[in-house]
Amino acid sequence: MATWRKSSYSPEQQDCVEVGRGVGIRDSKAPTTHLPVSDKAWSAFLADVKTR
């Protein structure tokens, strides 16, 4: 089972996007579904965000 992490910027740790390493991303309001994201795609996303 994946460990899901919420952003420290989320108010009261609710209503946010969560990240599960090796699994993907999900909406905290709909935790039973998720969008699969590969490690490579996630790393590329983070690299792009950091350059902006």
C-alpha contacts under 8 A as a table, 3 or more apart, distances in Angstrom:
res1	aa1	res2	aa2	distance
2	A	20	G	5.85
2	A	21	R	6.96
2	A	22	G	7.85
2	A	23	V	6.92
3	T	20	G	5.69
3	T	21	R	7.12
4	W	18	E	5.94
4	W	19	V	5.41
4	W	20	G	4.43
4	W	21	R	7.40
5	R	18	E	5.28
5	R	19	V	5.28
5	R	20	G	6.42
6	K	10	S	7.21
6	K	13	Q	6.57
6	K	16	C	6.85
6	K	17	V	6.47
6	K	18	E	4.65
6	K	19	V	6.69
7	S	10	S	5.46
7	S	13	Q	7.41
7	S	16	C	7.32
7	S	17	V	7.29
7	S	18	E	6.98
8	S	13	Q	7.30
10	S	13	Q	5.15
10	S	14	Q	6.46
10	S	15	D	7.33
10	S	16	C	6.06
11	P	14	Q	6.19
11	P	15	D	7.80
13	Q	16	C	7.16
14	Q	28	S	6.77
14	Q	29	K	7.97
15	D	27	D	7.31
15	D	28	S	5.67
15	D	29	K	6.08
16	C	27	D	6.01
16	C	28	S	5.48
16	C	29	K	7.66
17	V	25	I	6.77
17	V	26	R	5.69
17	V	27	D	4.72
17	V	28	S	5.92
18	E	25	I	5.58
18	E	26	R	5.32
18	E	27	D	6.19
18	E	28	S	6.30
19	V	23	V	7.83
19	V	24	G	5.99
19	V	25	I	4.60
19	V	26	R	6.67
20	G	23	V	5.12
20	G	24	G	5.33
20	G	25	I	6.12
21	R	24	G	6.64
21	R	39	D	7.84
22	G	37	V	7.51
22	G	38	S	6.65
22	G	39	D	6.30
23	V	36	P	5.69
23	V	37	V	6.45
23	V	38	S	7.44
24	G	34	H	6.35
24	G	35	L	5.40
24	G	36	P	4.22
24	G	37	V	4.46
24	G	38	S	7.12
25	I	34	H	5.55
25	I	35	L	5.32
25	I	36	P	6.64
25	I	37	V	7.02
26	R	30	A	7.14
26	R	31	P	6.30
26	R	33	T	6.52
26	R	34	H	4.44
26	R	35	L	6.20
27	D	30	A	5.32
27	D	31	P	6.12
27	D	34	H	7.43
28	S	31	P	5.32
30	A	33	T	6.21
31	P	34	H	7.15
37	V	41	A	6.31
37	V	42	W	6.36
38	S	41	A	5.20
38	S	42	W	6.17
39	D	42	W	5.14
39	D	43	S	6.06
40	K	43	S	5.19
40	K	44	A	6.22
41	A	44	A	5.10
41	A	45	F	6.15
42	W	45	F	5.00
42	W	46	L	6.21
43	S	46	L	5.16
43	S	47	A	6.11
44	A	47	A	5.12
44	A	48	D	6.18
45	F	48	D	5.20
45	F	49	V	6.23
46	L	49	V	5.07
46	L	50	K	6.14
47	A	50	K	5.23
47	A	51	T	6.55
48	D	51	T	5.35
48	D	52	R	6.86
49	V	52	R	5.51
